[in-house]
Amino acid sequence: MAFAEIDFRKASKSVPDKDCVCVARRDGWVELRDDKTVFGAPDDHRLVFTAEEFDAFLAGAREGRTEGLCLEITRRDADGMHVFRRRGWAAVELVFTEAELLAFQDGIANHEFDAIAYAA
């Protein structure tokens, strides 16, 4: 499944020209990318999940629990950046600021990354 740049969206809390977590979903798959990187460039890394895994993450995040779910988010003490990884798979990391994380969390809370939001 290859997603096009137009397939990705970010939380509405993210001002249009600001960087943020980008999420695409289609046909049972979800990808996350960092829009600070050029789309399709060699460093445009993606985290890939099944829709079922990502939906479980969204539900857990809304309940305040993410331990054991597909997306692991940790904060680096050295610089305060937030590192996103697929749980159990450290090959790809996406790094976001506090503001980017907060915008993503707001989008989760407002169901902006749910399957129904992509149906239109």
C-alpha positions in Angstrom: 0.0 0.0 0.0 1.6 3.2 -1.1 0.1 6.4 0.2 0.3 9.7 -1.7 1.1 13.0 -0.1 -2.6 14.0 -0.4 -3.6 11.0 1.7 -1.9 12.4 4.8 -3.6 14.8 7.2 -2.6 16.4 10.5 -4.6 17.6 13.5 -6.7 20.7 13.0 -5.0 22.1 16.1 -1.8 22.3 14.0 -1.8 25.6 12.2 -1.8 25.0 8.5 1.9 25.8 7.9 3.2 24.3 11.1 4.8 20.9 11.3 3.0 18.0 12.9 2.3 14.3 12.9 0.7 13.3 9.6 -1.6 10.3 9.4 -2.9 8.5 6.4 -5.3 5.6 6.4 -6.9 3.4 3.7 -7.8 -0.2 3.0 -7.0 -1.4 6.5 -3.6 0.3 6.8 -2.4 3.4 8.6 0.9 5.3 8.2 2.4 8.1 10.3 5.0 10.5 9.0 6.7 13.7 10.0 5.9 16.6 7.7 9.1 18.3 8.6 10.7 15.9 6.0 10.2 16.3 2.3 7.6 13.8 1.0 9.2 10.8 -0.7 12.8 11.9 0.3 15.2 9.1 1.6 14.6 10.3 5.1 10.8 10.4 4.9 10.4 7.5 7.2 7.0 6.0 8.1 5.5 4.1 10.9 3.0 1.5 9.6 0.2 -0.1 11.4 -2.9 -2.1 10.6 -6.1 -0.1 11.1 -7.1 -2.4 13.9 -3.8 -1.7 15.8 -4.1 2.0 15.3 -7.8 2.1 16.3 -6.8 0.3 19.5 -4.1 2.9 20.1 -6.6 5.8 19.5 -9.1 4.2 22.0 -6.4 3.6 24.6 -5.0 7.1 24.2 -8.5 8.6 24.8 -8.7 6.5 28.0 -5.2 7.6 29.1 -3.6 4.3 28.6 -1.1 3.4 25.8 1.1 0.9 27.5 1.4 -2.3 25.3 -0.3 -0.7 22.3 1.2 -0.4 18.8 2.6 3.2 19.1 5.2 4.0 21.7 5.8 7.6 22.5 8.7 8.5 24.8 10.2 11.8 25.8 13.9 12.4 25.5 15.2 14.1 28.7 18.2 15.6 26.8 16.2 17.9 24.5 12.5 17.4 25.5 11.6 15.9 22.1 9.1 13.1 21.7 10.1 10.0 19.9 7.4 7.8 18.2 8.2 4.2 17.5 6.3 1.1 16.5 6.3 -0.9 19.7 8.9 -3.7 19.5 10.4 -2.2 16.3 13.1 0.4 16.7 14.2 0.6 13.0 12.2 3.8 12.4 11.8 6.7 14.8 9.8 9.9 14.2 10.8 12.9 16.4 8.3 15.6 17.4 8.3 18.7 19.5 6.0 19.2 22.5 3.7 21.4 20.4 3.5 18.8 17.7 2.7 16.1 20.2 0.0 18.2 21.8 -1.7 18.9 18.5 -1.6 15.2 17.7 -3.2 14.4 21.1 -5.9 17.0 20.4 -6.6 15.4 17.1 -6.9 12.0 18.8 -9.3 13.4 21.4 -11.4 15.0 18.7 -11.6 11.8 16.6 -9.7 13.4 13.7 -7.8 10.2 12.9 -10.6 7.8 13.2 -11.6 5.7 10.1 -14.9 7.7 9.8 -13.0 10.9 9.4 -11.2 9.5 6.3 -14.4 8.2 4.7 -15.5 11.5 3.3 
